[in-house]
C-alpha cells in the first residue's frame, strides 16, 4: 500500500498538465492539515477568516529584496548611516546593564545584539505592519518557495495556538518575519526567550526578551565566546590574482556561502598578499578565515560570521551587522558620509591596492 501510494504521488507530481487547485481549494487543504496538527479549530478559523486571496504586493517584494538587488558596497553605504550608528550607541547606553547581563549569559557581545536589533527593526521602531498569516499564506501558495512557507504558516498558527500572542498583533514583514528581532515563526518556536520570566516570549515589546532571543539565536548557531566576526582588509593587485587562481570557493546551501572562499589560516592569507586596512601585516593567530569580497571592499571573516549568515544569508546583511556593531562599540567620531574615511585610507606602503569582486 505504501509503495502504491508513493507511485501514485509521483505520477501526479510528474503529470505535466495536472491542474493547480484554486486558492480557496488550496486554503481548504491548509485548514484541514492544521487541524490534524492539533491546532484548535477556533484558532484556525479566526486566523484564516480574512485570507481570501494571495496578496500581489507580497509577491512583488519577494522578487526585489534589497540584499539581492544592491551590490555589497552600495548596500553598506545605504545602510550604515551616521543616524543608524548614533541610534545604536544611544540604545546601547540606555540598556547597557541589561545587555551586559544577557551578553554574559549567552556569550554574545552586546554590540552585536544591538546591531542586529538596529538592522532588523531600527531598534524596535519598526516591527512590520502586515498580518503574518496572510503574508505567509501568499508565499506558501506561490510555487517558488511553497514548501518552506507552508511550514512557516503552520508554525505561525502554532504560535497562536500556544497563546504567545493574539492574532491582531501577529504582524510582521512581507515575508512573515516577526517582532523586533524579525524571527520567522520556526525561529521563534526554537529560539525566542522569556528572559524576564513573565511566562511569555515577547519579541514584540519586551526588551529583555528581544535581546535574549537574538543572543540565543546566535549562540544556537555556533557563536563562539571571545572571538570576533572578522575584519576589513586590503588586497594588493598580486593578491587579487593569486586568490582568484589558487583559492577555491566555499560550498554551501545559500548563495552567500558559495560567494566566499574556503577558510585558510591567517598566515596563508598573509603570504597571499592580504593586509590589514592600513597595509600592515595580519595578526599572528591560528584562526581560520574566509575572504568575502565586493567590488570595492574586502573582509576576512571567522567562524562567528557564519552565525550572522544564519540570521540572514546575505553578505550585505552580515557585513552590515558586523560593521555596525563595531561602530556602536567605538568612540570614533561619526562619519559624515558612510565609507568616506575607508575610501581615503591607503596602506602604509603608500601604494593603493586594487580591490576585486
Secondary structure, 3 states (H helix, E strand, C coil): CHHHHHHHHHHHHHCCCCCCCCHHHHHHHHHHHHHHCCCCHHHHHHHHCCCCCCCHHHHHHHCCCHHHHCCHHHHHHHHCCHHHHHHHHHHHHHCHHHHHHHHHHHCCCHHHHHHHHHHHHCCCCCCCCEEHHHHHHHHHHCHHHHHHHHHHHHHHHHHHHHCCCCHHHCEECCCCCECCCCECHHHHHHHCCCCCCCCCCCCCCCHHHHHHHHHHHHHHCCCCCCCCCEEEEEECHHHHHHHHHHCCECCCCCHHHHCCECCEEHHHHHHHCEEECCCCCCCCCCCEEEEEECCCCEEEECCHHHHHHHHCCCHHHHHHHHHHHHHHHCCCCCCCCCCHHHHHCCCCCCCCCCCCC
